[in-house]
Amino acid sequence: MTDSPASPAPLADPHLVFDPVAGDGPKDVVILGSTGSIGTQAIDLVLRNPDRFQVTALSANGGRVDLLAEQARRLRVRTVAVAREDAAPALREALAGQYGAEPLPEILVGPDAAAQVAASDCHTVLNGITGSIGLAPTLAALEAGRTLALANKESLIVGGPLVKALAKPGQIIPVDSEHAALFQALASGTRADVRKLVVTASGGPFRSRTKAELADVTVADALAHPTWAMGPVITVNSATLVNKGLEVIEAHLLYDIPFDRIEVVVHPQSYVHSMVEFTDGSTIAQATPPDMGGPIAIGLGWPERVPDAAPAFDWSKASTWEFFPLDNDAFPSVNLARHVGRLAGTAPAVFNAANEECVEAFLGGALPFNGIMETVIRVVEEHGTPVTGTSLTVSDVLEAETWARARARELTNRTATAEARA
C-alpha cells in the first residue's frame, strides 16, 4: 500500500509564523486542561515569565476544582471553564474561598465549555486536554484564528482532515516533546531537503522484553515508566508504544512526510527527542534532559525562545546515549498506526478510541497487557472501510468512535468473562 500524495504545505512549519494579534506586551494565553500535567507546567512557565505571557482563561474536566480555583486566582483570569456539570457547585465554592470579597471570574460549565474558551479573545490556545475530547476545542481555536499550541495529539489524529481544512500556515505549534523536536530540527533546512523523520521512543518499562515475556506484566509494572512521570493512560500507552504509533500519525499530518519516511528508534535515555535526516546525509537532533518545559515554551513563545524554560545538559559529566531498533513483534502498535494512518478518514479515530477503552479495561484488571493490542487490532479489522475524503464530518468521527468504544467494551468484557471461567 502506498502513501497518499503530500498536501501542498505542512501544518506545522518553523519557517512560518502565524501571529493573529501581534503587538507589544505579554501574549494572552488560554490553557485547556490546566490541572493536568501539561497545564500545570505551562502555568509554572507563565508565572515565571509575566513579561511574556498572561493567562486569560482556564479549562479543566472538574476533578480538581480546588487546584483550578487556586490557578484562577494566581493568574487573575477572566474565565474559568469546567466540563463536568456536577463539579460546578464545588468550583464556585472553591473560587469564593480563593477570591473572598473580590468579584469571581466568569464560570462556564458543560461539555462545550472548553471549546467556548478556546474561541475566546486571546493570542494562543494551549490544548493540554488528554484524549479525543480535545477535538472540538482544537477546531474552535483554529476557526477563531488563534495560534494553537497543540499538546492534544488525539484531536489531530482523529480529526486530521477536519483540522487540516481549518488550519492556516504556521497556525499550529506542536507541544509533544517529539514533535517540538522535529519542528525545531526542520528549521535547519527546507522541506525539499528532508529525507526522513526519526521519532525517538524511550521504549517504556518493557523495551527489552519479547511478546511472550509481556504476557504476565501487571498494571504496576506498566505504570513504572523509567523516564517520564505522566498520567496512567499515557503511561500505559508508552508501555504498549501506542503513544509512539499515535506520534507517527501526528508527524505525518503535521509535516506531510509519507509514512515510509517516518522511522521510530528506541532511545532509553530520552535525551534526544527526535531527529531529522536531510538529503545530504546530515542528521539534526534536538536534545535536552527529559522535561516538558522546553516543548511548552516553544508552543507558547515561538518564534522566540524562553530563557531557562528547561534544564540544560552538564557537559562536564560523562553520559551514554543509546539507540536501538524497534521490536515490531513485541510492539505491533506502531505498524498498526501506520496502517490506520494510511487508511485515514475515520480509521485513526477507531484505533484511538478502541485503545482508550482497552487501556481502561487493563487498568481495571479486565484485560491482560497483550490483550490491549490484540483487541485494538480486532476492532480496527472489524471497522472495515473508513469514511474518508472531503465527505468526512465531525459526526462521522464521533460515530466511528462510539462504535469502536462499544465494540472494544464488548470484547474486553468477553475476555474478562473467559478468563474468569478459565
SULVEN-V65278 format. One record per residue. PSI is psi as a letter, one per 20 degrees, with the letter a starting at -180 (999 if undefined). OMEGA is omega in radians with two decimals (* if undefined). NEAR is the number of other C-alpha atoms within 10 Angstrom. Layout:
psi:PSI omega:OMEGA near:NEAR
psi:PSI omega:OMEGA near:NEAR
This chain:
psi:p omega:-3.11 near:6
psi:q omega:3.11 near:8
psi:q omega:3.05 near:14
psi:q omega:-3.12 near:12
psi:q omega:3.12 near:9
psi:q omega:3.10 near:13
psi:r omega:-2.97 near:12
psi:h omega:-3.08 near:7
psi:q omega:3.12 near:14
psi:q omega:3.07 near:21
psi:g omega:-3.11 near:24
psi:o omega:-3.10 near:26
psi:o omega:-3.10 near:24
psi:i omega:-3.14 near:21
psi:i omega:-3.11 near:15
psi:p omega:3.12 near:12
psi:o omega:3.07 near:16
psi:o omega:-3.04 near:20
psi:n omega:-3.01 near:16
psi:h omega:-3.11 near:14
psi:m omega:-3.11 near:15
psi:q omega:3.11 near:9
psi:r omega:3.13 near:8
psi:r omega:3.10 near:7
psi:r omega:-3.08 near:11
psi:q omega:3.03 near:15
psi:p omega:3.00 near:21
psi:p omega:-3.04 near:18
psi:p omega:2.95 near:27
psi:p omega:-3.13 near:32
psi:o omega:3.09 near:28
psi:p omega:-3.05 near:32
psi:l omega:-2.96 near:26
psi:h omega:-3.11 near:27
psi:i omega:3.08 near:26
psi:a omega:-3.06 near:18
psi:g omega:3.14 near:16
psi:g omega:-3.11 near:27
psi:g omega:-3.11 near:23
psi:h omega:3.10 near:18
psi:h omega:3.09 near:18
psi:g omega:3.13 near:23
psi:h omega:3.08 near:20
psi:g omega:3.11 near:13
psi:g omega:-3.13 near:22
psi:g omega:-3.11 near:20
psi:h omega:3.10 near:16
psi:i omega:-3.09 near:13
psi:m omega:-3.08 near:15
psi:i omega:3.10 near:14
psi:i omega:-3.11 near:11
psi:h omega:-3.00 near:17
psi:q omega:2.91 near:21
psi:p omega:-3.07 near:21
psi:p omega:-3.13 near:26
psi:h omega:-3.10 near:22
psi:q omega:3.10 near:29
psi:q omega:2.97 near:30
psi:q omega:3.09 near:31
psi:r omega:-3.13 near:24
psi:g omega:3.11 near:25
psi:j omega:-3.14 near:22
psi:i omega:-3.08 near:14
psi:m omega:-3.02 near:15
psi:h omega:3.11 near:22
psi:g omega:3.10 near:19
psi:g omega:3.13 near:17
psi:g omega:3.13 near:25
psi:g omega:3.11 near:25
psi:g omega:3.10 near:16
psi:g omega:-3.12 near:21
psi:g omega:-3.14 near:25
psi:g omega:-3.10 near:16
psi:h omega:-3.08 near:13
psi:i omega:-3.12 near:18
psi:l omega:-3.08 near:16
psi:q omega:3.09 near:19
psi:h omega:-2.99 near:15
psi:q omega:3.02 near:19
psi:p omega:-3.12 near:28
psi:q omega:3.11 near:29
psi:p omega:-3.05 near:27
psi:h omega:-3.06 near:19
psi:o omega:-3.13 near:15
psi:h omega:-3.14 near:13
psi:i omega:3.13 near:12
psi:i omega:-3.05 near:17
psi:g omega:3.13 near:19
psi:g omega:3.14 near:11
psi:h omega:3.11 near:15
psi:g omega:3.13 near:23
psi:g omega:3.12 near:17
psi:g omega:3.14 near:13
psi:g omega:3.11 near:18
psi:g omega:3.11 near:25
psi:h omega:3.11 near:15
psi:h omega:3.14 near:13
psi:h omega:-3.01 near:18
psi:h omega:-3.12 near:17
psi:c omega:-3.11 near:10
psi:i omega:-3.14 near:8
psi:q omega:3.09 near:8
psi:q omega:3.12 near:9
psi:q omega:3.03 near:19
psi:r omega:3.03 near:19
psi:p omega:-3.13 near:11
psi:p omega:3.06 near:18
psi:p omega:-3.04 near:19
psi:q omega:3.02 near:20
psi:r omega:-3.07 near:15
psi:i omega:3.13 near:16
psi:j omega:-3.03 near:15
psi:g omega:-3.13 near:20
psi:h omega:3.10 near:34
psi:h omega:3.11 near:20
psi:g omega:-3.13 near:17
psi:h omega:3.09 near:25
psi:h omega:3.13 near:31
psi:j omega:-3.08 near:20
psi:r omega:-3.06 near:20
psi:o omega:3.12 near:18
psi:r omega:3.07 near:23
psi:g omega:-3.01 near:22
psi:p omega:3.02 near:29
psi:p omega:3.03 near:32
psi:o omega:3.12 near:31
psi:n omega:3.12 near:29
psi:j omega:3.10 near:28
psi:q omega:3.07 near:30
psi:p omega:3.05 near:21
psi:r omega:-3.06 near:17
psi:i omega:3.05 near:22
psi:i omega:3.08 near:16
psi:i omega:-3.09 near:24
psi:g omega:-3.09 near:25
psi:g omega:3.07 near:18
psi:h omega:3.09 near:25
psi:g omega:-3.14 near:31
psi:h omega:-3.14 near:25
psi:g omega:3.14 near:20
psi:g omega:-3.14 near:30
psi:g omega:-3.12 near:22
psi:h omega:3.13 near:16
psi:i omega:3.09 near:15
psi:k omega:3.11 near:23
psi:q omega:2.90 near:29
psi:p omega:-3.09 near:27
psi:o omega:3.00 near:29
psi:o omega:-2.90 near:30
psi:o omega:2.98 near:26
psi:i omega:-3.12 near:27
psi:n omega:-3.07 near:26
psi:h omega:-3.06 near:26
psi:h omega:-3.11 near:26
psi:h omega:3.08 near:26
psi:g omega:-3.07 near:26
psi:g omega:-3.09 near:30
psi:h omega:-3.10 near:33
psi:k omega:-3.05 near:26
psi:g omega:-3.12 near:23
psi:h omega:3.13 near:20
psi:g omega:3.11 near:20
psi:g omega:-3.10 near:21
psi:h omega:3.14 near:18
psi:h omega:-3.09 near:13
psi:h omega:-2.97 near:17
psi:p omega:3.05 near:21
psi:q omega:-3.14 near:19
psi:p omega:3.11 near:17
psi:j omega:-3.05 near:19
psi:h omega:-3.14 near:24
psi:p omega:3.02 near:27
psi:o omega:-3.09 near:31
psi:q omega:-3.12 near:30
psi:i omega:2.99 near:29
psi:q omega:-3.09 near:23
psi:h omega:-3.12 near:26
psi:g omega:-3.07 near:23
psi:h omega:2.97 near:27
psi:h omega:3.09 near:26
psi:g omega:3.11 near:27
psi:g omega:3.14 near:27
psi:g omega:-3.13 near:27
psi:g omega:-3.14 near:20
psi:h omega:-3.14 near:20
psi:i omega:3.10 near:25
psi:i omega:-3.09 near:15
psi:i omega:-3.13 near:16
psi:a omega:3.09 near:14
psi:r omega:3.13 near:11
psi:h omega:3.14 near:16
psi:h omega:-3.13 near:8
psi:i omega:-3.00 near:14
psi:p omega:3.05 near:20
psi:h omega:-3.00 near:18
psi:q omega:2.92 near:19
psi:p omega:3.12 near:28
psi:o omega:-3.12 near:23
psi:p omega:-3.12 near:25
psi:q omega:3.11 near:26
psi:p omega:3.07 near:26
psi:h omega:-3.06 near:26
psi:i omega:3.12 near:26
psi:a omega:-3.08 near:24
psi:i omega:-3.03 near:20
psi:k omega:-2.97 near:23
psi:h omega:-3.11 near:20
psi:j omega:-3.09 near:12
psi:q omega:3.04 near:12
psi:r omega:3.12 near:14
psi:g omega:3.13 near:15
psi:h omega:-3.12 near:9
psi:i omega:3.13 near:12
psi:i omega:-3.00 near:17
psi:h omega:-3.00 near:12
psi:j omega:-3.12 near:11
psi:q omega:-3.09 near:13
psi:r omega:3.06 near:14
psi:g omega:3.13 near:16
psi:h omega:3.09 near:9
psi:g omega:-3.07 near:13
psi:h omega:-3.11 near:22
psi:i omega:-3.12 near:22
psi:m omega:-3.13 near:17
psi:p omega:-3.05 near:19
psi:i omega:-3.01 near:14
psi:g omega:-2.98 near:16
psi:q omega:3.02 near:15
psi:o omega:-3.03 near:14
psi:r omega:3.07 near:15
psi:r omega:-3.05 near:12
psi:g omega:-3.10 near:16
psi:g omega:-3.14 near:18
psi:h omega:3.14 near:19
psi:g omega:3.07 near:20
psi:h omega:3.08 near:28
psi:h omega:3.06 near:22
psi:h omega:3.14 near:24
psi:h omega:3.11 near:24
psi:i omega:-3.01 near:28
psi:j omega:2.97 near:27
psi:h omega:3.11 near:25
psi:h omega:3.14 near:22
psi:h omega:3.06 near:24
psi:g omega:3.08 near:26
psi:h omega:-3.14 near:25
psi:h omega:3.06 near:24
psi:g omega:3.08 near:27
psi:g omega:-3.13 near:28
psi:g omega:3.13 near:23
psi:g omega:3.10 near:28
psi:g omega:-3.11 near:23
psi:h omega:-3.11 near:24
psi:g omega:-2.94 near:23
psi:i omega:3.12 near:21
psi:l omega:3.02 near:19
psi:p omega:-3.12 near:21
psi:q omega:-3.08 near:20
psi:h omega:-3.12 near:23
psi:i omega:3.06 near:12
psi:k omega:3.04 near:13
psi:o omega:-3.04 near:18
psi:q omega:3.05 near:16
psi:p omega:3.10 near:19
psi:q omega:-3.13 near:19
psi:p omega:-3.12 near:19
psi:n omega:-2.96 near:23
psi:h omega:-3.06 near:20
psi:i omega:-3.11 near:19
psi:k omega:3.07 near:24
psi:g omega:3.08 near:20
psi:o omega:-2.99 near:24
psi:h omega:2.93 near:25
psi:r omega:-3.05 near:27
psi:q omega:3.01 near:25
psi:p omega:3.06 near:27
psi:p omega:-3.12 near:19
psi:r omega:-3.02 near:20
psi:i omega:3.12 near:13
psi:j omega:3.14 near:9
psi:i omega:3.12 near:9
psi:q omega:3.03 near:11
psi:p omega:3.13 near:17
psi:p omega:-3.12 near:21
psi:q omega:3.03 near:18
psi:p omega:-3.01 near:18
psi:p omega:2.93 near:16
psi:r omega:2.95 near:17
psi:q omega:-3.08 near:16
psi:o omega:-3.10 near:19
psi:p omega:-3.11 near:19
psi:i omega:-3.14 near:20
psi:g omega:-3.13 near:20
psi:g omega:3.12 near:24
psi:h omega:3.11 near:27
psi:g omega:3.13 near:30
psi:h omega:3.07 near:24
psi:g omega:-3.12 near:23
psi:g omega:-3.10 near:26
psi:h omega:-2.96 near:30
psi:i omega:-3.02 near:17
psi:p omega:0.24 near:16
psi:j omega:3.07 near:15
psi:q omega:3.05 near:10
psi:q omega:-3.11 near:13
psi:o omega:-3.10 near:18
psi:p omega:3.06 near:9
psi:k omega:3.10 near:12
psi:h omega:-3.11 near:19
psi:q omega:3.11 near:18
psi:q omega:3.09 near:13
psi:r omega:3.11 near:13
psi:q omega:2.97 near:12
psi:n omega:-3.04 near:9
psi:i omega:3.06 near:7
psi:i omega:3.14 near:6
psi:p omega:3.13 near:6
psi:q omega:3.07 near:6
psi:q omega:3.14 near:9
psi:p omega:3.10 near:5
psi:p omega:-3.07 near:10
psi:q omega:3.09 near:12
psi:p omega:-3.11 near:15
psi:q omega:3.05 near:15
psi:q omega:3.14 near:10
psi:p omega:3.06 near:21
psi:n omega:-3.06 near:17
psi:i omega:3.08 near:14
psi:g omega:3.13 near:10
psi:h omega:-3.07 near:19
psi:n omega:-3.10 near:24
psi:i omega:-3.01 near:19
psi:h omega:-3.08 near:26
psi:g omega:3.11 near:23
psi:h omega:3.07 near:16
psi:h omega:3.10 near:21
psi:g omega:3.08 near:24
psi:g omega:-3.12 near:22
psi:g omega:-3.11 near:19
psi:h omega:3.08 near:22
psi:h omega:3.08 near:27
psi:h omega:3.07 near:19
psi:h omega:3.10 near:18
psi:b omega:-3.10 near:23
psi:c omega:-3.11 near:28
psi:i omega:-3.07 near:30
psi:g omega:3.10 near:29
psi:h omega:3.11 near:31
psi:h omega:3.09 near:31
psi:g omega:3.11 near:29
psi:g omega:-3.08 near:31
psi:g omega:-3.10 near:26
psi:g omega:3.12 near:27
psi:h omega:3.12 near:29
psi:g omega:3.14 near:25
psi:g omega:3.12 near:23
psi:h omega:-3.13 near:21
psi:h omega:3.08 near:27
psi:g omega:3.10 near:25
psi:g omega:3.11 near:19
psi:g omega:3.10 near:22
psi:g omega:3.14 near:22
psi:h omega:3.12 near:20
psi:j omega:3.10 near:10
psi:j omega:-3.10 near:13
psi:i omega:-3.06 near:20
psi:p omega:3.06 near:22
psi:r omega:-3.06 near:24
psi:g omega:3.13 near:24
psi:h omega:3.12 near:19
psi:h omega:3.12 near:18
psi:g omega:-3.09 near:26
psi:h omega:3.10 near:23
psi:g omega:-3.14 near:14
psi:g omega:3.12 near:22
psi:g omega:3.12 near:26
psi:g omega:-3.13 near:18
psi:g omega:3.13 near:15
psi:g omega:3.12 near:23
psi:g omega:3.13 near:23
psi:g omega:-3.12 near:14
psi:h omega:-3.13 near:11
psi:h omega:3.11 near:17
psi:b omega:-3.07 near:9
psi:p omega:-3.12 near:13
psi:q omega:2.95 near:20
psi:p omega:-3.07 near:17
psi:r omega:3.01 near:15
psi:a omega:-3.05 near:12
psi:i omega:3.14 near:10
psi:i omega:-3.09 near:9
psi:p omega:3.12 near:17
psi:r omega:3.05 near:17
psi:h omega:3.12 near:15
psi:h omega:3.09 near:9
psi:g omega:-3.13 near:18
psi:g omega:-3.11 near:23
psi:h omega:3.12 near:19
psi:g omega:3.11 near:15
psi:g omega:3.09 near:23
psi:g omega:-3.12 near:23
psi:g omega:3.10 near:16
psi:g omega:-3.09 near:16
psi:g omega:3.13 near:27
psi:g omega:-3.13 near:22
psi:g omega:-3.13 near:15
psi:g omega:3.11 near:20
psi:g omega:3.11 near:26
psi:g omega:3.11 near:18
psi:g omega:-3.13 near:11
psi:h omega:-3.13 near:18
psi:h omega:3.06 near:23
psi:h omega:3.08 near:15
psi:g omega:3.14 near:14
psi:g omega:-3.14 near:18
psi:g omega:3.14 near:17
psi:g omega:-3.14 near:12
psi:g omega:-3.14 near:10
psi:h omega:3.12 near:12
psi:h omega:-3.14 near:9
psi:h omega:-3.07 near:7
psi:999 omega:* near:6
